[in-house]
Amino acid sequence: MKTVIFDLDGTLADTSGDLIAAANASFRGLGLGDLLDDQADMLTAFHGGRAMLRLGFSRSGATFGDAEVDRAYPDFLTHYEENIDVKTRLYPGCIEAVEGLLAEGVKIGVCTNKPEYLAEELLRRLGVRDHFGSLIGADTLPVRKPDPRPFAEAVARVAGDQARSVLIGDTETDLKTARAAGVPVVLVSFGPEGEGVQRLKPDALLPDYASLGRVVDDLIGQTP
């Protein structure tokens, strides 16, 4: 049976607006004002909270290191949890494409570096949690992507076959995860980098969710 595992942020949903808003709220709490821009810093948002905090602090004019990032991170998470679905939207055609795979008997899961409780909450609020048979977050296991074990666990929890699985993602982290797991990787080209993700040499690009079924079939074969 085929298995398709999705990343969440930047792959299933554009979460950048709410992530950046939470980081800016943390900066304001420190008296630094808004240090990130919704559009210019979208790509950094998809690399996680600490990446955004580091970028913002680098623009503050003061000296901040990893210790300051670690201290600010819990406040960022609090702001984010409270406003997790204000601006976030699923990408066009995403759930229709997932439903098409499910109708063919394909196993579906999520493997994300978002903390599990936040990923659960976001998918629930978006009304799509039941579409995904597994959800592995950053803290579900002792390791996170690009270690291959979270991906393998996402496959195992839907009783899938890793030999007939594929990872759909948007960043180098997803590519490295798939390479470590020995499975094909598809990177979306509708994110902030566009077709620039081709530089990572994924097995395929996904220009839109209408193409998902064809791309999956090309990589891991037709569903028996």
C-alpha positions in Angstrom: 0.0 0.0 0.0 1.3 3.5 -0.9 2.0 6.0 1.9 2.3 9.7 1.5 3.7 11.7 4.4 3.4 15.5 4.4 5.3 18.2 6.1 2.9 20.8 7.6 4.3 24.4 7.6 4.8 25.6 4.1 3.6 22.4 2.6 0.0 21.8 3.7 -0.6 25.3 5.0 0.8 28.8 4.8 1.4 29.4 8.5 4.0 32.2 8.0 1.7 35.1 8.9 0.8 33.7 12.3 4.4 32.6 13.0 5.8 36.0 12.2 3.1 37.7 14.3 4.0 35.6 17.3 7.7 36.4 16.9 7.0 40.1 16.6 4.8 39.9 19.7 7.7 38.4 21.6 10.0 41.2 20.3 7.5 43.9 21.4 7.4 42.3 24.9 11.2 42.9 25.0 10.8 46.5 23.9 12.3 45.9 20.5 9.2 46.5 18.3 8.3 44.5 15.2 11.5 43.1 13.7 10.1 40.8 11.1 8.2 41.4 7.9 5.3 39.2 6.7 6.5 39.0 3.2 10.2 39.4 3.2 10.7 36.9 6.1 8.3 34.3 5.0 11.0 31.7 4.2 12.6 32.1 7.6 9.2 31.5 9.2 9.1 28.1 7.6 12.4 27.2 9.3 10.8 27.6 12.8 10.5 29.8 15.8 14.2 29.9 16.8 15.2 30.8 13.2 12.8 33.8 13.3 14.0 34.9 16.8 17.6 34.7 15.7 16.9 36.8 12.6 14.9 39.4 14.5 17.5 39.7 17.2 20.2 40.1 14.6 18.3 43.3 13.4 17.8 44.7 16.9 21.1 46.6 17.2 21.9 44.8 20.4 23.9 41.7 21.2 21.9 38.6 21.5 23.0 34.9 21.5 21.4 31.5 21.8 20.7 32.0 25.4 18.4 35.0 24.6 16.7 33.0 21.8 16.1 30.1 24.3 14.6 32.5 26.9 12.3 34.1 24.3 11.1 30.8 22.7 8.5 29.9 25.4 6.9 33.4 25.1 6.9 32.9 21.3 5.1 29.6 21.7 2.5 31.1 24.0 1.7 33.9 21.5 1.6 31.5 18.7 -0.7 29.0 20.4 -3.2 31.8 21.3 -3.3 33.0 17.6 -2.5 29.9 15.7 -5.1 30.2 13.0 -5.7 33.9 12.5 -3.9 34.2 9.2 -3.0 30.6 8.4 -4.7 29.0 5.4 -4.4 25.6 3.7 -2.9 25.9 0.3 -5.5 25.8 -2.6 -6.6 22.3 -3.6 -4.6 20.7 -0.7 -7.5 18.8 1.0 -9.2 17.9 -2.2 -5.9 16.3 -3.3 -5.5 14.5 0.0 -9.1 13.2 -0.2 -8.4 12.0 -3.7 -5.5 9.9 -2.4 -7.5 8.6 0.5 -10.3 7.5 -2.0 -7.6 5.4 -3.7 -6.6 3.7 -0.5 -3.4 5.6 0.0 -2.2 6.0 3.6 -1.7 9.6 4.7 0.3 11.1 7.6 2.1 14.2 8.7 5.7 14.6 9.9 6.6 18.1 11.1 9.1 19.9 13.2 6.3 21.8 14.8 5.7 20.7 18.4 3.1 17.9 18.3 0.5 19.7 20.5 0.6 22.8 18.2 0.4 20.6 15.1 -2.6 18.8 16.5 -4.3 22.0 17.5 -3.7 23.7 14.1 -5.0 20.7 12.1 -8.0 20.5 14.4 -8.8 24.2 14.1 -8.5 23.9 10.3 -11.0 21.1 10.4 -8.7 18.5 8.7 -7.1 16.5 11.5 -9.2 13.4 10.6 -7.7 13.3 7.1 -4.3 12.2 8.5 -3.8 8.8 10.0 -0.6 9.8 11.8 1.0 13.0 13.1 4.6 13.1 14.3 5.8 16.4 15.7 9.2 17.7 16.8 8.8 16.3 20.3 7.0 13.1 19.6 10.3 11.1 19.5 13.7 12.0 21.0 14.8 13.1 17.6 13.3 15.3 14.8 13.8 15.8 11.1 16.2 15.5 9.3 16.7 12.3 11.4 14.8 9.7 9.4 13.1 8.1 12.4 10.2 10.5 12.7 9.3 9.8 9.0 9.6 6.1 9.6 7.3 6.4 12.6 4.7 8.4 10.6 4.7 5.6 8.1 4.5 2.9 10.7 1.6 4.5 12.5 -0.6 4.2 9.4 0.6 0.6 8.8 2.3 1.8 5.6 5.2 0.3 3.7 8.3 2.6 3.7 9.4 1.0 0.5 6.3 2.5 -1.2 6.3 5.9 0.6 7.1 9.5 -0.3 7.7 12.7 1.6 6.1 15.9 0.5 7.8 19.0 1.9 9.2 22.4 1.2 12.7 22.8 2.7 16.1 21.3 2.7 15.2 19.6 6.0 12.6 17.6 4.3 15.0 16.7 1.5 17.6 15.5 4.0 15.0 13.5 5.9 13.9 11.7 2.8 17.4 11.0 1.7 18.3 9.6 5.1 15.1 7.4 5.0 15.9 6.2 1.5 12.6 7.4 0.0 11.6 9.9 -2.8 11.0 13.5 -1.9 8.7 16.1 -3.5 9.2 19.7 -2.8 6.4 22.2 -3.4 7.3 25.1 -5.7 4.4 27.4 -4.7 6.1 28.5 -1.5 8.3 31.6 -1.0 11.2 30.2 -3.0 9.1 29.1 -5.9 10.9 27.0 -8.4 14.1 28.0 -6.6 13.7 24.8 -4.5 14.9 23.0 -7.7 18.4 23.9 -6.5 18.0 21.1 -3.9 17.5 18.5 -6.6 14.4 16.8 -5.2 12.9 13.8 -7.0 10.0 16.0 -8.2 8.5 19.5 -7.8 4.9 20.0 -6.9 3.7 23.2 -8.7 0.1 22.8 -7.3 -2.0 20.3 -5.5 -3.9 19.4 -8.7 -0.7 17.7 -9.7 -0.3 15.6 -6.5 -1.8 12.3 -7.7 0.2 12.2 -10.9 3.5 13.1 -9.1 2.9 10.4 -6.5 2.1 7.8 -9.1 5.3 8.7 -11.1 7.4 8.2 -8.0 6.0 5.2 -6.2 3.6 3.6 -8.8 0.0 3.2 -9.3 -2.2 2.0 -6.4 -2.9 -1.8 -6.9 
